[in-house]
Amino acid sequence: MTTTGHKSKNKLVQLKLPVDVKNKLDDIFAKDGTTTPQALKMIATQIANRGFSPFTTLHYEQYSEPVSAELEAKLREDELKIMGYLPDDADEFTDEQSLNQAFEKNLK
């Protein structure tokens, strides 16, 4: 058998993960019926096809109108709070009554 010198259109990407991380990924992806390498390939393909990373905090360029610097800063701050990088100063409601009162106050 002869080869035509055709190069694969695929590139090999290798990464080393801590054993516990790899084992957790194997368990998670097995529940979806796939392997860790297959799942990571799907994730990489989806990111490449969409043109942005899920680790980019916000994609302002997707809005049809420009976002003001003030709104952008507020959105980033809110997102950092959700991600746990900044303290969350949101109100906490310990019971249904206080939650309902907050809804009534803020929606009227």
C-alpha positions as CSV (number, residue, x, y, z in Angstrom):
1,M,0.0,0.0,0.0
2,T,1.4,3.4,-0.9
3,T,0.6,6.7,0.7
4,T,-0.2,9.8,-1.3
5,G,1.4,12.2,1.1
6,H,-2.0,13.5,2.2
7,K,-1.7,15.3,5.5
8,S,-4.5,15.0,8.0
9,K,-6.7,18.1,8.4
10,N,-6.7,17.4,12.1
11,K,-4.3,18.7,14.7
12,L,-3.4,16.8,17.9
13,V,-4.0,18.7,21.1
14,Q,-2.7,17.1,24.3
15,L,-3.1,18.2,27.8
16,K,-2.2,16.8,31.2
17,L,-4.9,16.9,34.0
18,P,-4.6,15.9,37.6
19,V,-5.9,12.4,38.0
20,D,-8.8,13.4,40.2
21,V,-9.9,16.0,37.6
22,K,-9.7,13.5,34.8
23,N,-11.7,10.9,36.9
24,K,-14.4,13.5,37.6
25,L,-14.7,14.4,34.0
26,D,-14.9,10.7,33.0
27,D,-17.8,10.3,35.4
28,I,-19.6,13.4,34.3
29,F,-19.2,12.7,30.5
30,A,-20.1,9.0,31.0
31,K,-23.5,10.0,32.2
32,D,-24.0,11.7,28.8
33,G,-22.8,8.6,27.0
34,T,-19.5,10.0,25.8
35,T,-15.8,9.9,26.8
36,T,-13.7,12.8,28.1
37,P,-11.7,13.1,24.8
38,Q,-15.0,13.1,22.7
39,A,-16.6,15.6,25.0
40,L,-13.6,18.0,24.9
41,K,-13.5,17.7,21.2
42,M,-17.2,18.7,21.0
43,I,-16.7,21.6,23.4
44,A,-13.7,22.9,21.4
45,T,-15.7,22.5,18.1
46,Q,-18.6,24.4,19.6
47,I,-16.4,27.2,20.8
48,A,-14.7,27.5,17.5
49,N,-18.0,27.5,15.6
50,R,-19.6,30.1,17.8
51,G,-16.5,32.3,17.7
52,F,-16.2,33.1,21.4
53,S,-15.1,31.4,24.7
54,P,-17.5,30.7,27.6
55,F,-14.8,32.2,29.7
56,T,-15.2,35.6,28.2
57,T,-17.2,37.5,30.8
58,L,-19.7,39.3,28.5
59,H,-20.1,39.6,24.8
60,Y,-21.1,43.2,24.3
61,E,-20.4,43.1,20.6
62,Q,-23.5,40.9,20.2
63,Y,-25.8,43.7,21.2
64,S,-27.4,45.7,18.3
65,E,-26.7,49.0,20.1
66,P,-23.5,50.0,21.9
67,V,-23.5,49.4,25.6
68,S,-22.5,52.4,27.7
69,A,-19.3,52.2,29.8
70,E,-21.4,52.6,32.9
71,L,-23.7,49.7,32.0
72,E,-20.8,47.6,31.0
73,A,-19.1,48.2,34.3
74,K,-22.3,47.3,36.2
75,L,-22.8,44.1,34.2
76,R,-19.2,43.1,34.8
77,E,-19.6,43.8,38.5
78,D,-22.8,41.8,38.7
79,E,-21.3,38.9,36.9
80,L,-18.2,38.9,39.2
81,K,-20.5,38.8,42.1
82,I,-22.4,35.8,40.7
83,M,-19.0,34.0,40.0
84,G,-18.0,34.7,43.6
85,Y,-15.1,37.0,42.9
86,L,-16.8,40.0,44.6
87,P,-19.0,39.8,47.6
88,D,-22.7,39.5,46.8
89,D,-24.7,42.3,48.3
90,A,-28.0,41.0,47.1
91,D,-30.9,40.9,49.5
92,E,-31.6,37.5,51.0
93,F,-35.1,36.5,51.8
94,T,-35.5,33.9,54.6
95,D,-39.2,33.2,54.1
96,E,-41.9,33.5,51.4
97,Q,-43.6,36.5,53.1
98,S,-40.5,38.7,52.9
99,L,-39.9,37.6,49.3
100,N,-43.5,38.5,48.4
101,Q,-43.2,41.9,50.1
102,A,-40.1,42.6,48.1
103,F,-41.9,41.7,44.9
104,E,-44.8,44.0,45.7
105,K,-42.5,46.9,46.7
106,N,-40.3,46.6,43.6
107,L,-42.9,45.7,41.0
108,K,-45.4,48.5,41.7
